[in-house]
Amino acid sequence: MMEANGDDAIRRWFAARCRDPSRRTDGRKMGMANRWEPSTVRHPELYSFFTEAGAWEFIADCLEAGEALRHIPPTTEFPDYAVFMVHLPIFGERRIYMKLAKRAALDMVIGISFHYSTEEYRS
């Protein structure tokens, strides 16, 4: 299991799997509760709506750029490790909430959330 004090290793693990189509999936395909909605979110630099692949690349870019990462310990409902980030906006942009889970048994990352944030988060 990953520990919260190994942020660099955690970021690398998640980013590598986000960039590899054979090592990523989303909660819809796994039958899990999710808000995986890339097509409803505009890319903050391109202003076009995200594609599935574009959302994964954006998440990996945010991880590699050092976006503030929050850790979610395993629960009975989901026994694997998870993280979330909120992409902080530049003037006029909306915050993008991204949540990922590690599926250790499959060596995969699962996209749980990708949507506009409805809450205020601070780094």
C-alpha positions as CSV (number, residue, x, y, z in Angstrom):
1,M,0.0,0.0,0.0
2,M,1.1,3.6,-0.7
3,E,1.8,5.9,2.2
4,A,0.9,9.5,2.3
5,N,4.5,10.6,3.0
6,G,5.7,9.3,-0.4
7,D,4.0,12.0,-2.6
8,D,6.6,11.8,-5.4
9,A,6.3,8.1,-5.7
10,I,2.5,8.3,-5.5
11,R,2.4,11.0,-8.2
12,R,4.6,9.0,-10.5
13,W,2.6,5.8,-10.0
14,F,-0.8,7.5,-10.7
15,A,0.6,9.7,-13.6
16,A,2.2,6.7,-15.4
17,R,-1.1,4.7,-15.3
18,C,-3.2,7.7,-16.3
19,R,-1.0,8.0,-19.5
20,D,-1.3,4.3,-20.3
21,P,-4.7,3.3,-21.7
22,S,-4.2,-0.3,-20.7
23,R,-3.7,0.7,-17.1
24,R,-6.7,3.1,-16.6
25,T,-10.4,2.8,-16.4
26,D,-13.3,4.8,-14.9
27,G,-15.9,4.1,-12.2
28,R,-18.7,3.7,-14.8
29,K,-16.9,0.7,-16.4
30,M,-16.3,-0.8,-13.0
31,G,-19.9,-0.4,-11.7
32,M,-18.7,2.0,-9.0
33,A,-20.3,5.1,-7.7
34,N,-18.7,7.9,-9.6
35,R,-18.9,11.4,-11.2
36,W,-16.6,10.7,-14.2
37,E,-17.9,13.5,-16.5
38,P,-15.0,14.7,-18.7
39,S,-17.3,15.8,-21.6
40,T,-19.0,18.4,-19.3
41,V,-15.7,20.1,-18.4
42,R,-13.9,22.7,-20.5
43,H,-10.1,22.5,-20.7
44,P,-8.9,25.6,-18.9
45,E,-6.4,26.5,-21.7
46,L,-8.1,25.2,-24.8
47,Y,-11.7,26.0,-23.8
48,S,-13.0,22.9,-25.6
49,F,-14.7,20.1,-23.7
50,F,-12.5,17.3,-22.5
51,T,-12.4,14.0,-24.2
52,E,-11.9,10.8,-22.2
53,A,-8.2,10.6,-23.2
54,G,-7.8,14.3,-22.7
55,A,-9.1,14.1,-19.1
56,W,-6.5,11.4,-18.3
57,E,-3.7,13.4,-19.8
58,F,-4.8,16.5,-17.9
59,I,-4.9,14.5,-14.6
60,A,-1.3,13.2,-15.3
61,D,-0.2,16.8,-16.1
62,C,-1.6,18.1,-12.9
63,L,0.1,15.3,-10.9
64,E,3.4,15.9,-12.5
65,A,3.1,19.7,-12.1
66,G,2.7,19.2,-8.3
67,E,-1.0,20.1,-8.0
68,A,-2.1,19.8,-4.3
69,L,-2.8,16.2,-3.6
70,R,-5.1,14.9,-0.8
71,H,-5.0,11.3,0.4
72,I,-8.0,9.1,1.0
73,P,-7.3,6.0,3.1
74,P,-8.9,2.7,2.3
75,T,-12.5,2.1,3.5
76,T,-14.7,-1.0,3.8
77,E,-16.6,0.1,0.6
78,F,-13.3,0.7,-1.3
79,P,-10.3,-1.1,0.2
80,D,-7.8,0.5,-2.2
81,Y,-5.9,3.8,-1.8
82,A,-7.3,6.9,-3.4
83,V,-6.3,10.5,-4.0
84,F,-8.0,13.7,-5.1
85,M,-6.9,17.0,-6.5
86,V,-8.7,20.3,-7.2
87,H,-7.3,22.2,-10.1
88,L,-7.1,25.8,-8.9
89,P,-8.4,28.2,-11.4
90,I,-6.7,31.1,-13.0
91,F,-9.0,34.2,-13.3
92,G,-12.4,33.3,-14.5
93,E,-12.0,29.5,-14.5
94,R,-13.9,27.0,-12.5
95,R,-12.2,24.5,-10.2
96,I,-11.9,21.0,-11.6
97,Y,-12.3,18.2,-9.0
98,M,-10.4,14.9,-9.9
99,K,-10.5,11.8,-7.8
100,L,-8.5,8.6,-8.6
101,A,-8.3,5.2,-6.9
102,K,-5.6,2.6,-7.0
103,R,-6.8,-0.9,-7.8
104,A,-3.8,-2.7,-6.5
105,A,-4.8,-6.2,-7.6
106,L,-5.0,-5.1,-11.2
107,D,-2.1,-2.5,-11.2
108,M,-4.6,0.0,-12.5
109,V,-5.9,3.5,-11.8
110,I,-9.7,4.1,-11.7
111,G,-11.1,7.5,-12.5
112,I,-13.8,8.2,-9.9
113,S,-14.4,11.9,-10.4
114,F,-13.7,14.5,-13.1
115,H,-16.2,17.4,-12.9
116,Y,-16.4,21.0,-11.8
117,S,-16.0,21.4,-8.1
118,T,-19.0,22.5,-6.1
119,E,-17.1,23.2,-2.9
120,E,-14.3,25.5,-1.8
121,Y,-10.9,23.8,-1.3
122,R,-7.7,25.3,-0.1
123,S,-4.3,23.8,-0.6
